[in-house]
Amino acid sequence: MKITDMRLESYRWPKPVPQSNGKHTYTHDGRNFVFIDTDEGITGVGLIGGLHTSDSISKAIFEHYKESVIGEDPFCNEKIWDNLWEPKISGRRGMTTRVISGIDIALWDIKGKAANQPVYKLLGGYTQKVPVYIAGGYYEDGKGLKELQEEMLTSVGMGANAVKMKIGAVSSNEDVERVKAVREAIGPNV
């Protein structure tokens, strides 16, 4: 089996309320999907996470990697991954790692479809429990300490073992109050 094409599809929509993480303000949300086609008619799909606003950069990285992937055997995902991980051109951070991850997910999807097995079985099988954290706590207009506490309690209520919240967009004293409020809400064991 050989990879015949790889394409990127991006979708964007406005957020109901802009969010800030302490450094950037996000006015739109979105998803980027990698589609990898093979000569046997199997298409793998992978999600590139965290690329809400950087279409041009993610597309440039994607196009750079596309040349390295086409013609390869999708079952040699470690070889492909090692090739993409070579830091001489685009480094090993941020959007680069996100694009590589999307490609890797699509390769695993191809393997699962070819084997007629869910990917979790290819990775070792079923497990009863996976530790999970939920990132949130973004800054939003009108979002006070009470709303922040409710958000983090909702995350814990959904089964998160840990939560991650944003800091850095307001003064240190305000962030200390935010962290303190969340800790009071979720307790010491999360």
Backbone as CSV, one residue per row, in Angstrom:
resi,resn,N_x,N_y,N_z,CA_x,CA_y,CA_z,C_x,C_y,C_z
1,MET,0.846,-1.179,0.000,0.000,0.000,0.000,0.894,1.245,0.000
2,LYS,0.503,2.233,-0.784,1.265,3.486,-0.876,0.331,4.681,-0.686
3,ILE,0.879,5.739,-0.143,0.142,6.993,0.009,0.163,7.722,-1.328
4,THR,-1.022,8.106,-1.801,-1.125,8.779,-3.100,-1.409,10.271,-2.983
5,ASP,-2.006,10.685,-1.872,-2.311,12.112,-1.711,-2.517,12.417,-0.237
6,MET,-2.325,13.677,0.092,-2.567,14.147,1.445,-3.129,15.558,1.324
7,ARG,-4.240,15.802,2.003,-4.831,17.136,1.904,-5.288,17.618,3.280
8,LEU,-5.412,18.922,3.365,-5.805,19.594,4.600,-7.128,20.303,4.362
9,GLU,-8.076,20.107,5.262,-9.337,20.841,5.202,-9.502,21.595,6.513
10,SER,-9.766,22.894,6.404,-9.911,23.758,7.572,-11.319,24.322,7.639
11,TYR,-11.842,24.359,8.842,-13.175,24.908,9.083,-13.068,25.936,10.198
12,ARG,-13.711,27.096,10.025,-13.672,28.175,11.005,-15.078,28.715,11.241
13,TRP,-15.339,29.128,12.490,-16.594,29.781,12.819,-16.344,30.714,14.000
14,PRO,-17.129,31.789,14.099,-16.921,32.743,15.189,-17.340,32.149,16.529
15,LYS,-16.566,32.473,17.564,-16.945,32.076,18.918,-18.079,32.983,19.392
16,PRO,-18.986,32.475,20.205,-20.038,33.339,20.736,-19.461,34.484,21.572
17,VAL,-18.385,34.169,22.303,-17.699,35.155,23.135,-16.204,34.952,22.929
18,PRO,-15.437,36.011,22.610,-13.983,35.850,22.467,-13.361,35.321,23.760
19,GLN,-12.314,34.498,23.620,-11.604,33.934,24.765,-10.142,34.323,24.679
20,SER,-9.530,34.495,25.852,-8.109,34.810,25.906,-7.421,33.807,26.809
21,ASN,-6.185,33.445,26.446,-5.431,32.498,27.256,-4.284,33.165,28.000
22,GLY,-4.242,34.453,28.021,-3.165,35.172,28.676,-2.189,35.769,27.693
23,LYS,-2.170,35.265,26.491,-1.281,35.786,25.459,-2.048,36.145,24.192
24,HIS,-2.986,35.307,23.814,-3.742,35.503,22.581,-5.233,35.588,22.897
25,THR,-5.941,36.332,22.081,-7.398,36.363,22.153,-7.934,35.645,20.923
26,TYR,-8.846,34.719,21.170,-9.412,33.912,20.097,-10.841,34.364,19.821
27,THR,-11.089,34.835,18.619,-12.427,35.267,18.219,-13.146,34.193,17.412
28,HIS,-12.397,33.208,16.933,-12.967,32.131,16.121,-12.517,30.783,16.663
29,ASP,-13.294,29.790,16.400,-12.926,28.416,16.705,-12.774,27.705,15.375
30,GLY,-12.258,26.508,15.409,-12.104,25.793,14.156,-11.505,24.427,14.336
31,ARG,-11.466,23.718,13.255,-10.859,22.392,13.214,-10.126,22.245,11.894
32,ASN,-9.014,21.562,11.944,-8.231,21.241,10.758,-8.110,19.725,10.678
33,PHE,-8.439,19.180,9.527,-8.391,17.734,9.324,-7.394,17.386,8.230
34,VAL,-6.615,16.335,8.478,-5.714,15.764,7.481,-6.422,14.557,6.876
35,PHE,-6.401,14.471,5.562,-6.917,13.302,4.846,-5.758,12.715,4.058
36,ILE,-5.466,11.430,4.288,-4.396,10.745,3.564,-5.029,9.622,2.749
37,ASP,-4.847,9.687,1.431,-5.398,8.688,0.512,-4.329,7.661,0.155
38,THR,-4.784,6.428,-0.101,-3.870,5.359,-0.502,-4.282,4.787,-1.853
39,ASP,-3.357,4.047,-2.437,-3.627,3.409,-3.731,-4.596,2.232,-3.613
40,GLU,-4.983,1.868,-2.392,-5.957,0.795,-2.192,-7.331,1.334,-1.822
41,GLY,-7.517,2.645,-1.986,-8.824,3.245,-1.753,-9.161,3.550,-0.306
42,ILE,-8.201,3.395,0.574,-8.431,3.706,1.984,-7.985,5.143,2.237
43,THR,-8.823,5.897,2.951,-8.485,7.262,3.342,-8.447,7.337,4.859
44,GLY,-7.330,7.794,5.383,-7.194,8.010,6.814,-7.475,9.462,7.142
45,VAL,-8.092,9.676,8.304,-8.450,11.024,8.736,-7.795,11.301,10.081
46,GLY,-7.184,12.478,10.196,-6.572,12.896,11.450,-6.941,14.325,11.780
47,LEU,-7.099,14.600,13.056,-7.420,15.945,13.529,-6.144,16.648,13.957
48,ILE,-5.962,17.877,13.487,-4.865,18.725,13.958,-5.459,19.624,15.025
49,GLY,-5.042,19.432,16.259,-5.603,20.215,17.349,-4.955,21.579,17.514
50,GLY,-5.724,22.474,18.110,-5.194,23.749,18.557,-4.856,24.779,17.509
51,LEU,-5.294,24.616,16.297,-4.960,25.596,15.258,-6.204,26.400,14.901
52,HIS,-6.617,27.276,15.788,-7.851,28.028,15.568,-7.669,29.162,14.563
53,THR,-6.492,29.771,14.545,-6.360,31.040,13.824,-5.203,31.090,12.847
54,SER,-4.476,30.026,12.698,-3.215,30.096,11.964,-3.248,29.321,10.660
55,ASP,-4.219,29.615,9.835,-4.367,28.897,8.567,-3.110,28.913,7.726
56,SER,-2.546,30.089,7.514,-1.422,30.193,6.579,-0.207,29.429,7.078
57,ILE,0.054,29.467,8.386,1.220,28.764,8.926,0.995,27.259,8.872
58,SER,-0.177,26.793,9.303,-0.428,25.348,9.283,-0.414,24.816,7.857
59,LYS,-0.951,25.583,6.909,-0.931,25.140,5.509,0.494,25.063,4.978
60,ALA,1.342,26.021,5.351,2.735,26.007,4.892,3.476,24.791,5.441
61,ILE,3.298,24.503,6.728,3.943,23.332,7.332,3.403,22.065,6.677
62,PHE,2.095,21.993,6.506,1.451,20.838,5.890,2.004,20.595,4.491
63,GLU,2.071,21.631,3.670,2.574,21.488,2.294,4.028,21.033,2.288
64,HIS,4.819,21.530,3.234,6.216,21.098,3.338,6.287,19.587,3.611
65,TYR,5.443,19.093,4.507,5.465,17.678,4.863,4.834,16.783,3.804
66,LYS,3.923,17.326,3.035,3.205,16.538,2.028,4.174,15.821,1.097
67,GLU,5.215,16.515,0.670,6.206,15.923,-0.242,6.890,14.708,0.373
68,SER,7.083,14.728,1.692,7.765,13.623,2.372,6.870,12.412,2.574
69,VAL,5.562,12.622,2.548,4.621,11.552,2.881,4.137,10.791,1.643
70,ILE,3.875,11.505,0.555,3.354,10.853,-0.655,4.373,9.838,-1.174
71,GLY,3.867,8.642,-1.490,4.715,7.558,-1.976,5.162,6.605,-0.882
72,GLU,4.977,6.982,0.372,5.385,6.125,1.494,4.324,5.068,1.786
73,ASP,4.744,4.027,2.494,3.852,2.979,2.972,3.222,3.474,4.276
74,PRO,1.891,3.605,4.359,1.279,4.134,5.574,1.468,3.245,6.798
75,PHE,1.837,1.975,6.576,2.106,1.093,7.704,3.467,1.373,8.337
76,CYS,4.282,2.155,7.677,5.596,2.547,8.213,5.478,3.909,8.899
77,ASN,4.482,4.035,9.768,4.224,5.330,10.385,5.381,5.821,11.249
78,GLU,6.140,4.921,11.874,7.283,5.375,12.681,8.372,5.967,11.796
79,LYS,8.614,5.366,10.649,9.585,5.911,9.696,9.128,7.293,9.222
80,ILE,7.850,7.399,8.867,7.309,8.682,8.409,7.423,9.709,9.524
81,TRP,7.037,9.325,10.731,7.086,10.237,11.874,8.515,10.717,12.105
82,ASP,9.477,9.807,12.109,10.884,10.192,12.308,11.347,11.170,11.233
83,ASN,10.935,10.921,10.009,11.285,11.802,8.898,10.723,13.212,9.114
84,LEU,9.463,13.288,9.541,8.823,14.579,9.763,9.390,15.290,10.989
85,TRP,9.865,14.525,11.943,10.371,15.083,13.199,11.749,15.720,13.029
86,GLU,12.401,15.462,11.914,13.721,16.056,11.641,13.625,17.574,11.798
87,PRO,14.390,18.152,12.713,14.194,19.565,13.069,14.879,20.590,12.176
88,LYS,15.581,20.186,11.166,16.380,21.145,10.406,15.547,22.213,9.712
89,ILE,14.343,21.892,9.303,13.536,22.838,8.542,12.555,23.594,9.432
90,SER,11.719,22.869,10.150,10.611,23.549,10.825,10.590,23.406,12.335
91,GLY,11.565,22.756,12.925,11.623,22.682,14.378,10.682,21.649,14.966
92,ARG,10.642,21.640,16.290,9.869,20.634,17.018,8.932,21.279,18.032
93,ARG,8.213,22.287,17.621,7.335,22.972,18.561,6.025,23.365,17.913
94,GLY,5.095,23.746,18.763,3.864,24.387,18.344,3.153,23.718,17.188
95,MET,2.920,24.515,16.163,2.131,24.032,15.025,2.800,22.879,14.306
96,THR,4.118,22.841,14.306,4.822,21.735,13.660,4.410,20.410,14.291
97,THR,4.441,20.329,15.618,4.081,19.073,16.279,2.601,18.761,16.108
98,ARG,1.776,19.788,16.030,0.343,19.552,15.834,0.066,18.981,14.447
99,VAL,0.737,19.502,13.440,0.556,18.981,12.080,1.062,17.540,12.003
100,ILE,2.237,17.270,12.581,2.768,15.901,12.594,1.783,14.964,13.296
101,SER,1.207,15.408,14.399,0.238,14.576,15.124,-0.972,14.251,14.263
102,GLY,-1.488,15.244,13.537,-2.629,14.996,12.654,-2.303,13.975,11.579
103,ILE,-1.098,14.073,11.027,-0.653,13.102,10.018,-0.555,11.711,10.642
104,ASP,0.028,11.626,11.828,0.186,10.342,12.509,-1.175,9.710,12.818
105,ILE,-2.124,10.515,13.258,-3.470,10.004,13.535,-4.093,9.441,12.255
106,ALA,-3.932,10.149,11.145,-4.480,9.670,9.864,-3.818,8.354,9.450
107,LEU,-2.523,8.202,9.703,-1.835,6.947,9.378,-2.388,5.796,10.221
108,TRP,-2.620,6.040,11.507,-3.209,5.010,12.355,-4.627,4.671,11.896
109,ASP,-5.359,5.672,11.433,-6.704,5.432,10.914,-6.652,4.504,9.699
110,ILE,-5.677,4.720,8.829,-5.489,3.831,7.666,-5.204,2.407,8.132
111,LYS,-4.305,2.256,9.104,-3.979,0.923,9.612,-5.218,0.222,10.163
112,GLY,-6.012,0.960,10.934,-7.225,0.379,11.504,-8.221,-0.036,10.436
113,LYS,-8.409,0.823,9.442,-9.345,0.502,8.362,-8.850,-0.691,7.546
114,ALA,-7.553,-0.756,7.274,-6.995,-1.868,6.497,-7.119,-3.189,7.252
115,ALA,-6.955,-3.138,8.567,-7.042,-4.349,9.390,-8.479,-4.642,9.820
116,ASN,-9.404,-3.741,9.473,-10.793,-3.856,9.903,-10.888,-3.976,11.424
117,GLN,-10.078,-3.173,12.099,-10.023,-3.163,13.556,-10.033,-1.718,14.056
118,PRO,-10.629,-1.472,15.212,-10.515,-0.133,15.790,-9.072,0.118,16.234
119,VAL,-8.659,1.351,16.170,-7.268,1.690,16.487,-6.915,1.304,17.919
120,TYR,-7.854,1.410,18.852,-7.517,1.058,20.230,-7.024,-0.385,20.337
121,LYS,-7.537,-1.284,19.496,-7.053,-2.671,19.523,-5.638,-2.762,18.966
122,LEU,-5.345,-1.965,17.943,-3.987,-1.949,17.396,-2.986,-1.419,18.420
123,LEU,-3.464,-0.583,19.327,-2.590,0.016,20.340,-2.543,-0.781,21.634
124,GLY,-3.167,-1.948,21.656,-3.045,-2.783,22.841,-4.349,-3.167,23.503
125,GLY,-5.454,-2.661,23.048,-6.729,-3.113,23.565,-7.411,-2.160,24.515
126,TYR,-8.485,-2.645,25.046,-9.397,-1.890,25.889,-8.787,-1.623,27.255
127,THR,-9.085,-0.471,27.806,-8.710,-0.172,29.184,-9.925,0.392,29.904
128,GLN,-10.012,0.127,31.183,-11.161,0.577,31.966,-11.128,2.075,32.251
129,LYS,-9.920,2.620,32.438,-9.847,3.992,32.911,-8.612,4.682,32.344
130,VAL,-8.793,5.916,31.926,-7.695,6.733,31.415,-7.711,8.053,32.174
131,PRO,-6.582,8.449,32.774,-6.571,9.750,33.441,-6.751,10.870,32.421
132,VAL,-7.591,11.840,32.765,-7.938,12.910,31.835,-7.818,14.257,32.530
133,TYR,-7.295,15.240,31.799,-7.402,16.616,32.279,-8.154,17.411,31.233
134,ILE,-8.811,18.456,31.682,-9.547,19.330,30.773,-8.973,20.732,30.898
135,ALA,-8.590,21.292,29.765,-8.076,22.663,29.734,-9.241,23.625,29.583
136,GLY,-9.180,24.708,30.283,-10.230,25.722,30.210,-9.780,26.956,30.961
137,GLY,-10.721,27.607,31.586,-10.398,28.794,32.360,-9.946,29.962,31.514
138,TYR,-10.419,29.997,30.275,-10.068,31.118,29.404,-10.697,32.394,29.938
139,TYR,-10.062,33.502,29.636,-10.610,34.809,29.982,-11.700,35.162,28.980
140,GLU,-12.849,35.583,29.489,-13.961,36.006,28.631,-14.627,37.214,29.276
141,ASP,-15.087,38.133,28.461,-15.837,39.270,28.988,-17.046,38.759,29.752
142,GLY,-17.250,39.296,30.936,-18.395,38.908,31.744,-18.201,37.634,32.543
143,LYS,-17.057,36.994,32.426,-16.800,35.749,33.155,-16.069,36.099,34.449
144,GLY,-16.791,35.993,35.542,-16.213,36.286,36.844,-15.729,35.028,37.539
145,LEU,-15.386,35.186,38.812,-14.873,34.053,39.588,-15.924,32.954,39.732
146,LYS,-17.183,33.335,39.925,-18.245,32.337,40.074,-18.363,31.479,38.814
147,GLU,-18.349,32.121,37.651,-18.458,31.381,36.382,-17.231,30.500,36.151
148,LEU,-16.061,31.002,36.545,-14.830,30.213,36.433,-14.917,28.975,37.322
149,GLN,-15.390,29.152,38.553,-15.558,28.016,39.452,-16.541,26.993,38.872
150,GLU,-17.653,27.478,38.336,-18.648,26.576,37.750,-18.070,25.795,36.575
151,GLU,-17.271,26.478,35.747,-16.645,25.804,34.605,-15.737,24.670,35.070
152,MET,-14.903,24.950,36.065,-13.961,23.935,36.539,-14.690,22.804,37.263
153,LEU,-15.748,23.128,38.005,-16.545,22.080,38.644,-17.220,21.191,37.604
154,THR,-17.664,21.777,36.515,-18.258,20.995,35.426,-17.231,20.026,34.849
155,SER,-16.003,20.495,34.666,-14.938,19.623,34.144,-14.687,18.454,35.081
156,VAL,-14.600,18.728,36.372,-14.390,17.664,37.356,-15.597,16.727,37.368
157,GLY,-16.792,17.289,37.252,-18.011,16.483,37.220,-18.086,15.555,36.019
158,MET,-17.399,15.918,34.940,-17.363,15.063,33.745,-16.305,13.969,33.873
159,GLY,-15.578,13.953,35.005,-14.607,12.891,35.234,-13.156,13.288,35.098
160,ALA,-12.876,14.565,34.918,-11.480,14.998,34.796,-10.752,14.790,36.118
161,ASN,-9.548,14.218,36.034,-8.704,14.048,37.209,-7.938,15.325,37.532
162,ALA,-7.851,16.209,36.543,-7.119,17.468,36.694,-7.734,18.493,35.750
163,VAL,-7.515,19.753,36.063,-7.943,20.839,35.188,-6.757,21.764,34.967
164,LYS,-6.794,22.432,33.831,-5.753,23.409,33.504,-6.469,24.705,33.172
165,MET,-5.991,25.795,33.763,-6.628,27.081,33.485,-5.597,28.085,33.012
166,LYS,-6.081,29.074,32.305,-5.201,30.080,31.718,-4.878,31.162,32.738
167,ILE,-3.644,31.659,32.665,-3.218,32.797,33.470,-2.383,33.718,32.589
168,GLY,-2.191,34.952,33.062,-1.285,35.859,32.374,-1.924,37.015,31.643
169,ALA,-3.248,37.049,31.528,-3.893,38.156,30.809,-4.257,39.304,31.731
170,VAL,-4.225,39.053,33.027,-4.541,40.088,34.012,-3.369,40.193,34.981
171,SER,-3.487,41.049,35.964,-2.396,41.221,36.930,-2.171,39.933,37.721
172,SER,-0.989,39.814,38.287,-0.666,38.633,39.100,-1.639,38.487,40.256
173,ASN,-1.999,39.594,40.889,-2.940,39.533,42.009,-4.295,38.988,41.564
174,GLU,-4.767,39.419,40.391,-6.043,38.911,39.885,-5.952,37.426,39.557
175,ASP,-4.829,37.009,38.977,-4.662,35.586,38.672,-4.578,34.749,39.939
176,VAL,-3.932,35.266,40.971,-3.881,34.552,42.250,-5.303,34.336,42.767
177,GLU,-6.141,35.351,42.665,-7.534,35.226,43.105,-8.292,34.204,42.258
178,ARG,-8.021,34.167,40.971,-8.668,33.190,40.089,-8.287,31.764,40.491
179,VAL,-6.981,31.541,40.676,-6.504,30.201,41.050,-7.058,29.810,42.414
180,LYS,-7.045,30.743,43.335,-7.570,30.497,44.679,-9.061,30.111,44.620
181,ALA,-9.832,30.838,43.819,-11.266,30.548,43.691,-11.494,29.152,43.107
182,VAL,-10.715,28.791,42.108,-10.856,27.461,41.505,-10.477,26.386,42.509
183,ARG,-9.385,26.589,43.229,-8.958,25.599,44.221,-10.037,25.421,45.282
184,GLU,-10.641,26.525,45.730,-11.720,26.432,46.722,-12.896,25.626,46.169
185,ALA,-13.185,25.797,44.898,-14.330,25.110,44.290,-14.077,23.623,44.085
186,ILE,-12.918,23.260,43.572,-12.681,21.855,43.194,-11.988,21.046,44.279
187,GLY,-11.455,21.714,45.301,-10.814,21.010,46.397,-9.349,20.700,46.137
188,PRO,-8.683,20.099,47.128,-7.228,19.897,47.057,-6.779,18.665,46.272
189,ASN,-7.696,17.777,45.920,-7.293,16.499,45.324,-7.389,16.444,43.808
190,VAL,-7.728,17.550,43.189,-7.826,17.586,41.726,-6.621,18.321,41.205
